[in-house]
Amino acid sequence: MLDIYGRHNPAPHAPLVRNAEFFRVELSPTTEGKIFVSLTATTVDEDEPQLLDQEIATEQVASLDDVLALIRTHVRIAPPAAVA
């Protein structure tokens, strides 16, 4: 299971996306020589049989190390929740 933290808020705790099915990282070069990063989580809608995408973070970074740091900030791999 992926627990994915949303973008930084003024609130002390960032929102948590639980039971993400997929985590997508999109990278594209910018004209300034940086890397544009978009992190997205995909979850299954509990009410209808459809997938929902939620933007987690978008940021321009200077290196792949910065991309990894962004992922480490927003994504935590957690054990699956116990089934009741």
TORPA-4810 file (N, C-alpha, C, O; in nm, 3 decimals):
<nodes>
NODE_1_0.084_-0.116_0.000_0.000_0.000_0.000_0.088_0.123_0.000_0.192_0.125_0.066_M
NODE_2_0.048_0.223_-0.074_0.118_0.351_-0.074_0.038_0.450_0.008_-0.082_0.468_-0.016_L
NODE_3_0.100_0.513_0.103_0.041_0.627_0.172_0.109_0.749_0.115_0.231_0.761_0.123_D
NODE_4_0.033_0.840_0.059_0.091_0.951_-0.014_0.045_1.081_0.049_-0.075_1.107_0.061_I
NODE_5_0.141_1.162_0.088_0.111_1.290_0.149_0.084_1.393_0.042_0.154_1.398_-0.059_Y
NODE_6_-0.017_1.475_0.061_-0.050_1.582_-0.032_0.051_1.695_-0.023_0.144_1.691_0.057_G
NODE_7_0.031_1.796_-0.107_0.126_1.907_-0.107_0.124_1.979_0.027_0.029_1.966_0.105_R
NODE_8_0.232_2.054_0.053_0.247_2.121_0.182_0.134_2.220_0.206_0.097_2.296_0.117_H
NODE_9_0.080_2.218_0.326_-0.026_2.309_0.368_0.026_2.393_0.483_0.126_2.359_0.545_N
NODE_10_-0.041_2.505_0.511_-0.008_2.577_0.633_-0.042_2.495_0.757_0.015_2.515_0.864_P
NODE_11_-0.137_2.401_0.742_-0.176_2.315_0.854_-0.058_2.228_0.894_0.027_2.197_0.811_A
NODE_12_-0.051_2.187_1.022_0.063_2.110_1.069_0.074_1.971_1.007_0.183_1.915_1.001_P
NODE_13_-0.038_1.913_0.961_-0.033_1.778_0.906_-0.084_1.779_0.762_-0.193_1.828_0.734_H
NODE_14_-0.005_1.726_0.672_-0.047_1.717_0.532_-0.152_1.608_0.519_-0.147_1.509_0.592_A
NODE_15_-0.248_1.623_0.425_-0.348_1.518_0.406_-0.283_1.389_0.359_-0.176_1.391_0.298_P
NODE_16_-0.347_1.279_0.388_-0.293_1.148_0.356_-0.388_1.076_0.261_-0.507_1.065_0.288_L
NODE_17_-0.335_1.028_0.150_-0.413_0.950_0.055_-0.386_0.803_0.086_-0.272_0.757_0.076_V
NODE_18_-0.489_0.731_0.124_-0.471_0.590_0.159_-0.520_0.500_0.046_-0.604_0.539_-0.035_R
NODE_19_-0.465_0.380_0.044_-0.505_0.277_-0.053_-0.487_0.321_-0.197_-0.572_0.293_-0.282_N
NODE_20_-0.378_0.389_-0.223_-0.348_0.426_-0.361_-0.315_0.299_-0.439_-0.240_0.213_-0.393_A
NODE_21_-0.372_0.288_-0.557_-0.345_0.174_-0.644_-0.217_0.197_-0.725_-0.139_0.105_-0.748_E
NODE_22_-0.197_0.322_-0.766_-0.082_0.358_-0.849_-0.026_0.491_-0.802_-0.097_0.575_-0.747_F
NODE_23_0.102_0.507_-0.824_0.169_0.633_-0.800_0.243_0.668_-0.929_0.324_0.588_-0.976_F
NODE_24_0.217_0.783_-0.986_0.276_0.820_-1.114_0.369_0.940_-1.096_0.334_1.038_-1.030_R
NODE_25_0.488_0.930_-1.155_0.585_1.039_-1.157_0.604_1.079_-1.302_0.645_0.998_-1.385_V
NODE_26_0.575_1.205_-1.331_0.595_1.257_-1.466_0.705_1.362_-1.462_0.704_1.452_-1.379_E
NODE_27_0.800_1.348_-1.554_0.913_1.441_-1.562_0.916_1.505_-1.700_0.892_1.439_-1.801_L
NODE_28_0.945_1.634_-1.703_0.962_1.700_-1.832_1.063_1.813_-1.815_1.065_1.880_-1.711_S
NODE_29_1.147_1.835_-1.917_1.246_1.943_-1.908_1.180_2.079_-1.924_1.079_2.092_-1.993_P
NODE_30_1.238_2.179_-1.860_1.189_2.317_-1.875_1.291_2.396_-1.958_1.405_2.352_-1.976_T
NODE_31_1.249_2.511_-2.006_1.339_2.595_-2.086_1.452_2.653_-2.002_1.554_2.696_-2.055_T
NODE_32_1.433_2.656_-1.868_1.537_2.707_-1.779_1.642_2.601_-1.744_1.735_2.628_-1.668_E
NODE_33_1.628_2.481_-1.801_1.722_2.373_-1.772_1.689_2.295_-1.647_1.771_2.215_-1.601_G
NODE_34_1.572_2.315_-1.591_1.530_2.240_-1.474_1.441_2.124_-1.516_1.415_2.104_-1.635_K
NODE_35_1.393_2.049_-1.418_1.304_1.936_-1.442_1.170_1.967_-1.376_1.165_1.996_-1.256_I
NODE_36_1.062_1.962_-1.453_0.929_1.978_-1.396_0.881_1.841_-1.353_0.883_1.746_-1.432_F
NODE_37_0.839_1.829_-1.227_0.796_1.701_-1.169_0.649_1.712_-1.131_0.606_1.809_-1.069_V
NODE_38_0.572_1.610_-1.169_0.433_1.600_-1.128_0.414_1.463_-1.064_0.443_1.360_-1.126_S
NODE_39_0.366_1.461_-0.940_0.339_1.338_-0.868_0.188_1.323_-0.854_0.120_1.415_-0.810_L
NODE_40_0.136_1.206_-0.892_-0.007_1.180_-0.891_-0.035_1.044_-0.827_0.039_0.948_-0.851_T
NODE_41_-0.141_1.037_-0.746_-0.186_0.910_-0.689_-0.317_0.870_-0.755_-0.402_0.955_-0.782_A
NODE_42_-0.334_0.741_-0.781_-0.458_0.689_-0.836_-0.521_0.597_-0.733_-0.458_0.503_-0.685_T
NODE_43_-0.647_0.625_-0.700_-0.721_0.542_-0.605_-0.847_0.490_-0.673_-0.885_0.538_-0.779_T
NODE_44_-0.911_0.392_-0.611_-1.036_0.338_-0.661_-1.150_0.407_-0.586_-1.150_0.412_-0.463_V
NODE_45_-1.246_0.458_-0.660_-1.364_0.522_-0.601_-1.445_0.416_-0.528_-1.478_0.312_-0.586_D
NODE_46_-1.477_0.440_-0.401_-1.553_0.343_-0.322_-1.700_0.337_-0.363_-1.766_0.236_-0.340_E
NODE_47_-1.752_0.444_-0.425_-1.894_0.450_-0.461_-1.922_0.400_-0.601_-2.028_0.342_-0.626_D
NODE_48_-1.830_0.420_-0.694_-1.850_0.380_-0.834_-1.726_0.306_-0.883_-1.616_0.329_-0.833_E
NODE_49_-1.743_0.217_-0.980_-1.626_0.143_-1.032_-1.542_0.231_-1.126_-1.548_0.217_-1.248_P
NODE_50_-1.464_0.321_-1.067_-1.379_0.407_-1.147_-1.252_0.443_-1.071_-1.248_0.434_-0.948_Q
NODE_51_-1.151_0.482_-1.144_-1.026_0.526_-1.084_-1.027_0.677_-1.070_-1.078_0.748_-1.157_L
NODE_52_-0.971_0.726_-0.960_-0.963_0.869_-0.934_-0.817_0.910_-0.923_-0.740_0.847_-0.852_L
NODE_53_-0.779_1.016_-0.994_-0.643_1.069_-0.985_-0.642_1.190_-0.893_-0.731_1.274_-0.899_D
NODE_54_-0.540_1.197_-0.809_-0.525_1.310_-0.719_-0.383_1.362_-0.733_-0.286_1.288_-0.717_Q
NODE_55_-0.371_1.491_-0.761_-0.239_1.553_-0.770_-0.179_1.559_-0.630_-0.244_1.604_-0.535_E
NODE_56_-0.056_1.514_-0.618_0.013_1.513_-0.490_0.107_1.632_-0.480_0.108_1.703_-0.380_I
NODE_57_0.187_1.655_-0.584_0.281_1.767_-0.584_0.322_1.798_-0.727_0.329_1.710_-0.812_A
NODE_58_0.349_1.923_-0.752_0.412_1.967_-0.877_0.519_2.067_-0.839_0.497_2.157_-0.759_T
NODE_59_0.636_2.049_-0.899_0.747_2.136_-0.861_0.854_2.132_-0.969_0.867_2.033_-1.042_E
NODE_60_0.930_2.240_-0.980_1.047_2.242_-1.067_1.169_2.217_-0.980_1.187_2.282_-0.877_Q
NODE_61_1.253_2.123_-1.022_1.373_2.089_-0.945_1.494_2.094_-1.037_1.481_2.100_-1.160_V
NODE_62_1.611_2.092_-0.976_1.734_2.107_-1.053_1.799_1.975_-1.093_1.875_1.971_-1.190_A
NODE_63_1.772_1.866_-1.020_1.842_1.741_-1.047_1.753_1.621_-1.014_1.647_1.634_-0.953_S
NODE_64_1.799_1.504_-1.057_1.728_1.381_-1.023_1.733_1.353_-0.873_1.641_1.292_-0.819_L
NODE_65_1.839_1.397_-0.806_1.843_1.384_-0.660_1.730_1.463_-0.596_1.671_1.419_-0.498_D
NODE_66_1.698_1.581_-0.654_1.587_1.660_-0.604_1.453_1.591_-0.632_1.360_1.602_-0.552_D
NODE_67_1.443_1.521_-0.745_1.322_1.444_-0.776_1.302_1.336_-0.669_1.192_1.319_-0.617_V
NODE_68_1.408_1.263_-0.637_1.399_1.159_-0.534_1.364_1.217_-0.398_1.288_1.156_-0.323_L
NODE_69_1.418_1.333_-0.366_1.386_1.398_-0.239_1.239_1.437_-0.234_1.175_1.424_-0.129_A
NODE_70_1.185_1.483_-0.345_1.042_1.517_-0.352_0.955_1.393_-0.329_0.856_1.399_-0.257_L
NODE_71_0.994_1.282_-0.391_0.920_1.156_-0.371_0.930_1.112_-0.225_0.830_1.070_-0.167_I
NODE_72_1.049_1.122_-0.167_1.065_1.082_-0.026_0.981_1.168_0.067_0.936_1.121_0.172_R
NODE_73_0.960_1.293_0.030_0.879_1.384_0.111_0.731_1.346_0.108_0.661_1.362_0.208_T
NODE_74_0.684_1.297_-0.006_0.540_1.279_-0.026_0.491_1.135_-0.030_0.370_1.113_-0.028_H
NODE_75_0.580_1.036_-0.036_0.537_0.897_-0.052_0.599_0.811_0.058_0.719_0.819_0.085_V
NODE_76_0.515_0.730_0.120_0.562_0.635_0.220_0.502_0.500_0.188_0.380_0.489_0.172_R
NODE_77_0.583_0.398_0.178_0.534_0.263_0.154_0.496_0.206_0.292_0.579_0.199_0.383_I
NODE_78_0.371_0.165_0.304_0.321_0.115_0.432_0.265_-0.026_0.413_0.224_-0.062_0.303_A
NODE_79_0.263_-0.104_0.520_0.204_-0.237_0.510_0.054_-0.225_0.484_-0.007_-0.126_0.523_P
NODE_80_-0.006_-0.323_0.418_-0.150_-0.319_0.392_-0.230_-0.316_0.522_-0.189_-0.374_0.623_P
NODE_81_-0.342_-0.248_0.519_-0.428_-0.241_0.638_-0.490_-0.379_0.663_-0.517_-0.454_0.569_A
NODE_82_-0.510_-0.409_0.787_-0.572_-0.538_0.823_-0.716_-0.540_0.775_-0.788_-0.440_0.784_A
NODE_83_-0.758_-0.654_0.723_-0.896_-0.670_0.674_-0.983_-0.710_0.792_-0.951_-0.803_0.866_V
NODE_84_-1.093_-0.639_0.811_-1.181_-0.668_0.924_-1.283_-0.774_0.890_-1.365_-0.811_0.974_A
</nodes>
